């Protein structure tokens, strides 16, 4: 059974203030629209979009019977439980839109500057030492650059692979009412009371989903803190559980790219 909701201004005012966008049509969800909410990722769809998807999202067909309403929630203290997938800080460079274009431009600049530097370095070695040595050095550096480029492309295509120097883990610290972010031996605490909102987007990029998480601190002088990760279909429910454990008085919004 598909649970549908016809939006009314007074009854669903809190939901309408979020300015949700239908992921399929890109149109804003407004009063009078009939929507369906995916039970796994909490994405909202027009009923027509839900039917277009075959009444299934996140590899399941369950929908919410009620639109979640903001309310205070006191979490019981328990040991930290970090999400079971790795995060990276910054924007996922293969994303579509302006952010993806910017990251690809950065990658192009990186490659171009590396090749220019390689050319200058090779000429200097050939001039001062020997052309044979310069050729071997040039070949080695070309292989190194190609390897780095391939790693970036593979990461974009297949998801994030483990790297002890870059691995980031995120957990809810219910005792201290904060998000805990761990990288190597460093731990950063982001208190809920100092966080304006958390925005997320979940985009399918075969064969995994790419999850982008943006945390906005209370201070307007600080920019959004962005993280991204790759998650498998069977991990969708764990991300859904993570959202449900956040305090309901902290705005958690879905965004589209």
C-alpha positions in Angstrom: 0.0 0.0 0.0 1.3 3.4 -0.9 0.7 6.1 1.7 -0.1 9.5 0.1 -0.4 13.0 1.6 -2.2 15.9 0.1 -0.5 19.0 1.4 -2.5 21.6 3.2 -1.0 25.0 4.3 -2.0 24.9 7.9 -1.7 21.2 8.5 1.7 20.8 6.9 3.2 24.3 7.4 6.4 22.9 8.9 7.0 20.6 6.0 6.2 23.3 3.4 8.7 25.6 5.0 11.5 23.2 4.0 11.0 24.0 0.3 11.4 20.4 -0.7 12.1 19.6 -4.4 10.8 16.5 -6.2 13.9 14.6 -7.2 12.4 13.4 -10.5 10.8 16.6 -12.0 13.0 19.2 -10.1 9.8 21.1 -9.2 9.2 22.6 -5.8 6.7 20.7 -3.6 3.9 23.1 -2.6 0.4 23.3 -1.0 -2.2 21.2 -2.9 0.3 18.7 -4.2 -0.1 15.0 -3.4 3.2 13.4 -2.3 4.7 10.1 -1.2 7.6 9.9 1.3 10.2 7.1 1.0 10.4 5.3 4.3 14.2 4.6 3.9 15.7 8.0 2.9 12.8 10.2 3.7 12.8 11.7 0.2 9.5 13.3 -0.9 8.0 12.6 -4.3 5.0 13.7 -6.3 2.6 10.8 -6.6 3.3 10.8 -10.3 7.0 10.6 -9.8 6.6 7.7 -7.3 4.5 5.8 -9.9 7.1 6.6 -12.5 9.7 4.9 -10.3 7.6 1.8 -10.2 6.5 2.6 -6.6 10.0 1.8 -5.3 13.0 3.8 -4.1 16.1 2.8 -2.2 15.5 -0.7 -3.3 12.3 -1.0 -1.2 8.6 0.0 -1.6 7.7 1.2 2.0 6.3 4.7 2.4 5.6 6.8 5.5 2.1 6.9 6.8 2.6 10.3 8.4 4.7 13.3 7.6 7.3 13.7 10.4 6.6 16.7 12.6 9.2 18.6 14.6 9.3 17.7 18.3 11.8 17.6 21.2 13.6 14.3 21.6 15.8 13.4 24.5 18.3 10.7 23.5 19.5 8.1 25.9 23.3 8.0 26.4 25.0 5.1 24.7 28.4 4.3 23.3 29.3 6.0 20.1 28.2 4.2 17.0 30.0 5.4 13.9 28.3 5.1 10.5 29.6 2.0 8.7 30.9 3.9 5.6 33.8 6.2 5.0 33.4 9.9 4.4 35.7 12.4 2.7 35.7 16.1 3.4 34.7 18.4 0.5 32.6 18.1 -2.6 32.4 14.9 -4.6 34.1 15.9 -7.8 31.9 13.7 -10.1 28.7 15.4 -9.0 26.5 16.9 -11.7 25.9 20.7 -11.9 28.2 23.6 -11.1 29.9 21.9 -8.2 30.8 18.9 -10.3 32.0 21.2 -13.1 34.2 23.1 -10.6 35.8 19.9 -9.3 36.5 18.6 -12.8 38.0 22.0 -13.6 40.3 21.7 -10.6 41.3 18.2 -11.8 42.1 19.6 -15.2 44.2 22.4 -13.7 46.0 19.8 -11.6 46.8 17.7 -14.6 47.9 20.6 -16.8 50.1 22.1 -14.1 51.7 18.7 -13.4 52.5 18.2 -17.1 53.9 21.7 -17.5 56.1 21.2 -14.4 57.1 17.8 -15.7 58.2 19.3 -19.0 60.3 22.1 -17.4 61.9 19.6 -15.0 62.8 17.2 -17.8 64.4 20.0 -19.9 66.5 21.1 -16.9 67.7 17.6 -16.2 68.5 17.0 -19.8 70.4 20.3 -20.0 72.5 19.8 -16.8 72.9 16.1 -16.6 71.9 13.7 -19.4 69.1 13.2 -21.9 68.9 9.5 -21.0 68.4 10.2 -17.3 65.8 12.9 -18.2 63.9 10.4 -20.3 63.7 7.8 -17.4 62.7 10.5 -14.9 60.0 11.8 -17.3 58.6 8.3 -17.8 58.5 7.7 -14.1 56.7 10.9 -13.4 54.2 10.3 -16.3 53.4 6.9 -14.7 52.9 8.5 -11.3 50.6 11.2 -12.7 48.6 8.6 -14.6 48.3 6.5 -11.5 47.0 9.4 -9.4 44.5 10.4 -12.2 43.3 6.8 -12.4 42.7 6.6 -8.6 40.6 9.8 -8.8 38.5 8.4 -11.7 38.1 5.0 -10.0 37.0 6.7 -6.8 34.4 8.7 -8.7 33.1 5.6 -10.5 33.1 3.0 -7.9 33.0 4.9 -4.6 35.4 5.7 -1.8 38.1 3.2 -1.0 39.8 3.1 2.4 42.7 5.4 3.0 43.9 5.7 6.6 45.1 9.3 6.1 41.7 10.5 4.7 39.1 8.2 6.3 36.5 10.1 8.2 33.9 8.5 10.5 30.7 10.3 11.8 28.6 9.3 14.8 25.9 10.8 17.0 27.1 11.4 20.6 23.8 11.3 22.4 25.3 11.9 25.8 26.9 15.2 24.8 24.2 16.0 22.1 26.7 16.5 19.3 28.1 15.0 16.1 31.5 13.4 16.5 33.8 13.4 13.5 36.9 11.2 13.7 39.9 11.3 11.3 43.0 9.3 12.3 43.5 10.2 16.0 41.8 13.5 15.7 38.2 14.0 16.9 36.0 17.0 16.3 32.8 17.7 18.2 30.0 19.7 16.6 27.3 20.4 19.3 23.7 20.4 18.2 23.1 23.7 19.9 25.8 25.3 17.6 24.5 23.7 14.5 21.9 25.5 12.4 20.9 22.6 10.2 22.1 19.5 8.4 21.3 19.1 4.7 21.8 15.9 2.7 21.3 14.6 -0.8 21.3 11.0 -1.9 22.1 10.4 -5.6 22.3 7.1 -7.4 25.6 6.8 -9.4 25.9 3.2 -10.6 26.7 0.9 -8.8 26.3 2.8 -5.5 24.6 5.9 -4.0 26.6 9.0 -3.4 25.6 10.7 -0.1 26.5 14.4 0.4 26.2 15.8 3.9 26.4 19.6 4.6 26.5 20.9 8.1 25.8 24.6 8.7 27.1 26.0 12.0 25.2 28.7 13.9 27.9 31.3 13.2 27.2 33.0 9.8 30.9 33.6 9.5 31.5 29.9 8.9 30.9 28.2 5.7 29.0 24.9 5.4 31.1 21.8 6.3 30.7 19.3 3.4 31.3 15.6 3.5 30.6 12.9 0.9 30.5 9.1 0.9 29.5 6.1 -1.2 27.0 3.7 0.2 25.6 0.4 -1.0 21.9 -0.4 -1.2 22.0 -2.5 1.9 23.4 0.4 3.9 20.5 2.8 3.1 18.6 1.7 6.2 21.6 2.5 8.4 21.7 6.0 7.0 18.0 6.3 7.6 18.5 5.2 11.2 21.1 7.9 11.6 18.7 10.6 10.5 16.0 9.4 12.9 18.4 9.6 15.9 19.1 13.3 15.3 17.1 15.7 17.6 13.9 16.7 15.9 14.4 20.3 16.8 17.6 20.3 14.6 16.6 20.9 11.0 17.5 18.0 8.8 16.7 18.8 5.1 17.0 17.0 1.9 18.6 19.0 -0.9 18.9 18.4 -4.7 21.9 19.0 -6.9 
